[in-house]
Amino acid sequence: MLAVTSQDHIQSYYAATVNDRTRYPALEGTVKADVCVVGGGFSGVATALTMAERGRSVVLLEANRIGWGASGRNGGQMIGGISGEATIERQLGKAGAKLVRDIRYRGHDIIEGRVAKYGIACDLKHGWMEVAARPRHMAALRAHFDERVSEGEGDHLELVESEDLRRVLGTSVYHGGFIDRRSGHLHGLNLCLGEARAAADLGVKIFEDSQVVALEGGAKPWVKTERGRVEAGTVVIGGEIFDRFGHERLKGLMLPTGSYIIATEPLSEAVVAEINPQDLAVCDSNVVLDYYRLSADRRMLFGGRCNYSNRDPEDIGASMRPRMVEIFPQLRHSKIDFAWGGRIAIVMNRVPVIEHLEPNLYVLQGYSGHGVNATHIAAEIVSDAICGVTEKFDLFDRIQHTRLPLSDLFGNQMLALGMLYYRLRDLF
Ligand SMILES: Cc1cc2nc3c(=O)[nH]c(=O)nc-3n(C[C@H](O)[C@H](O)[C@H](O)COP(=O)(O)OP(=O)(O)OC[C@H]3O[C@@H](n4cnc5c(N)ncnc54)[C@H](O)[C@@H]3O)c2cc1C
């Protein structure tokens, strides 16, 4: 029997500001359900809620606490589109291009609908911007803007030329940007906990401290935890779970890479008006990127990488602060109140994994750092497939993913090398 120890939410700005401290019990004994979902992040919780909304009985198993993983720690940027769009279009042709367009804001729609329907307080705000860290990035942003406008999206997009950037952000380090007012930002942990509460109210049986140690699909799917068992019609591995449950097809697929965030003390209204008057969430165009936004209580939440070794730094605050101050010297005296990190699940071709592993066993994971929108899209696509509507699922299931051989032995070194390569490329 595996020794199982569960963990509470890590210390972060999010954990310090949760508005629902509900504790769900651990699974004991055998329960039956139409669907058993493994993982209590956005992917799993959104799948459980969607299936419950459709009248199915659902069990959700979380090893630690709801929102313990990336969903409760992220930058909170709700970004249109999913990662790997170019690969989807290349591999699937016209059908891929249509898919990319059709789902671009689907996760936003789902999140906004649930925030309104279930009264989830998660500080949802609109306004997101990609900024050009190099002059060449601006040419790419301009081309992207033109293409999107030609597709009829001009009403919520805006291109900001270099000379106008100071009007939007109080820094002189960028070469322009692209604003998407349909995208935005939110408090991920409160969204995840709010969706879990809505699911529980609809009858989903949620179990925390219930790590899944084995599972099987096929004619009679089952899932096993240390002290319990679920017998279900369908099993969904719902989230960026690095256990493979003996499935070779999950091997070498996702590489965990560290990403870190610092939260300053609350800033004065005058500083906020100077550095980010439109309250936008911001990402730069680098592959190894900076991302930041203001929290509802006016803290700067500044995220990115600390190093290129893919090892957690000893002092996240000390590693991240210089980069933040380089961009916003106005924050040089601001105290850092919180610093934390998490794992981003990078997939080699960047396309989220939405697949069948066996009959009645689905997997959705690997959003390569763009999971807020994409998890909700993936959850709906898998829920549709379970209910017999397979059009979008079949397209994702056809995507060829690259699996890294020997990733167990050398995954960390390969990632470190890859990041170094992209960091050098970002510099020019
Ligand atoms: C620091 C950071 C910043 C990010 N910023 C952004 C951002 O700004 N915008 C954006 O779109 N995306 C961002 N992301 C990515 C995004 O957070 C993720 O893609 C998304 O949250 C993934 O959700 P998930 O449900 O698939 O996985 P997770 O949220 O990681 O959930 C997986 C859950 O499964 C549980 N689990 C693991 N093993 C087992 C088991 N054996 N049995 C039962 N349960 C198990 C874990 O405890 C965990 O709670 C960021 C990620 C990180 C780490």
The ligand as a Tripos MOL2 file, in Angstrom:
@<TRIPOS>MOLECULE
LIG
   53    58     1     0     0
SMALL
NO_CHARGES

@<TRIPOS>ATOM
      1 C1          2.6130   29.7880  -10.8720 C.3       1 LIG1
      2 C2          1.6240   29.5090  -11.9780 C.ar      1 LIG1
      3 C3          1.0800   30.5680  -12.6790 C.ar      1 LIG1
      4 C4          0.1510   30.3360  -13.6930 C.ar      1 LIG1
      5 N1         -0.4670   31.3970  -14.2770 N.ar      1 LIG1
      6 C5         -1.4700   31.1870  -15.1530 C.ar      1 LIG1
      7 C6         -2.2120   32.2860  -15.6560 C.ar      1 LIG1
      8 O1         -2.0120   33.4270  -15.2490 O.2       1 LIG1
      9 N2         -3.1780   32.0330  -16.5710 N.ar      1 LIG1
     10 C7         -3.4550   30.7650  -17.0030 C.ar      1 LIG1
     11 O2         -4.3280   30.6060  -17.8600 O.2       1 LIG1
     12 N3         -2.7800   29.7020  -16.5040 N.ar      1 LIG1
     13 C8         -1.8170   29.8740  -15.5890 C.ar      1 LIG1
     14 N4         -1.1700   28.8150  -15.0500 N.ar      1 LIG1
     15 C9         -1.5480   27.4490  -15.4830 C.3       1 LIG1
     16 C10        -2.8740   27.0160  -14.8240 C.3       1 LIG1
     17 O3         -2.8840   27.3710  -13.4800 O.3       1 LIG1
     18 C11        -3.0340   25.5110  -14.9870 C.3       1 LIG1
     19 O4         -2.9320   25.1740  -16.3620 O.3       1 LIG1
     20 C12        -4.3720   25.0020  -14.4770 C.3       1 LIG1
     21 O5         -4.6520   25.4920  -13.1980 O.3       1 LIG1
     22 C13        -4.3820   23.4880  -14.4820 C.3       1 LIG1
     23 O6         -5.5230   23.0390  -13.8020 O.3       1 LIG1
     24 P1         -5.7040   21.4940  -13.5790 P.3       1 LIG1
     25 O7         -7.0000   21.2900  -12.8870 O.co2     1 LIG1
     26 O8         -5.5210   20.7910  -14.8540 O.co2     1 LIG1
     27 O9         -4.4890   21.0630  -12.6430 O.3       1 LIG1
     28 P2         -4.2460   21.4210  -11.1000 P.3       1 LIG1
     29 O10        -4.8660   22.6990  -10.7110 O.co2     1 LIG1
     30 O11        -2.7950   21.2740  -10.8420 O.co2     1 LIG1
     31 O12        -5.0600   20.3070  -10.3360 O.3       1 LIG1
     32 C14        -4.6360   18.9670  -10.2600 C.3       1 LIG1
     33 C15        -5.1140   18.4500   -8.9100 C.3       1 LIG1
     34 O13        -4.9660   17.0480   -8.8810 O.3       1 LIG1
     35 C16        -4.5740   16.6580   -7.5790 C.3       1 LIG1
     36 N5         -3.9200   15.3530   -7.6940 N.ar      1 LIG1
     37 C17        -2.6730   15.0560   -8.1220 C.ar      1 LIG1
     38 N6         -2.4500   13.7300   -8.0950 N.ar      1 LIG1
     39 C18        -3.6050   13.1690   -7.6510 C.ar      1 LIG1
     40 C19        -4.0130   11.8230   -7.3760 C.ar      1 LIG1
     41 N7         -3.1830   10.7810   -7.5830 N.pl3     1 LIG1
     42 N8         -5.2560   11.6170   -6.8890 N.ar      1 LIG1
     43 C20        -6.1240   12.6520   -6.6800 C.ar      1 LIG1
     44 N9         -5.7780   13.9360   -6.9090 N.ar      1 LIG1
     45 C21        -4.5390   14.1930   -7.3960 C.ar      1 LIG1
     46 C22        -3.6430   17.7830   -7.1380 C.3       1 LIG1
     47 O14        -3.5540   17.8440   -5.7240 O.3       1 LIG1
     48 C23        -4.3020   19.0020   -7.7430 C.3       1 LIG1
     49 O15        -5.1700   19.6510   -6.8360 O.3       1 LIG1
     50 C24        -0.2100   28.9950  -14.0510 C.ar      1 LIG1
     51 C25         0.3510   27.9270  -13.3600 C.ar      1 LIG1
     52 C26         1.2530   28.1630  -12.3280 C.ar      1 LIG1
     53 C27         1.8260   27.0180  -11.5850 C.3       1 LIG1
@<TRIPOS>BOND
     1     1     2 1
     2     2     3 ar
     3     2    52 ar
     4     3     4 ar
     5     4     5 ar
     6     4    50 ar
     7     5     6 ar
     8     6     7 ar
     9     6    13 1
    10     7     8 2
    11     7     9 ar
    12     9    10 ar
    13    10    11 2
    14    10    12 ar
    15    12    13 ar
    16    13    14 ar
    17    14    15 1
    18    14    50 ar
    19    15    16 1
    20    16    17 1
    21    16    18 1
    22    18    19 1
    23    18    20 1
    24    20    21 1
    25    20    22 1
    26    22    23 1
    27    23    24 1
    28    24    25 2
    29    24    26 1
    30    24    27 1
    31    27    28 1
    32    28    29 2
    33    28    30 1
    34    28    31 1
    35    31    32 1
    36    32    33 1
    37    33    34 1
    38    33    48 1
    39    34    35 1
    40    35    36 1
    41    35    46 1
    42    36    37 ar
    43    36    45 ar
    44    37    38 ar
    45    38    39 ar
    46    39    40 ar
    47    39    45 ar
    48    40    41 1
    49    40    42 ar
    50    42    43 ar
    51    43    44 ar
    52    44    45 ar
    53    46    47 1
    54    46    48 1
    55    48    49 1
    56    50    51 ar
    57    51    52 ar
    58    52    53 1
@<TRIPOS>SUBSTRUCTURE
     1 LIG1         1 GROUP 0 **** ****
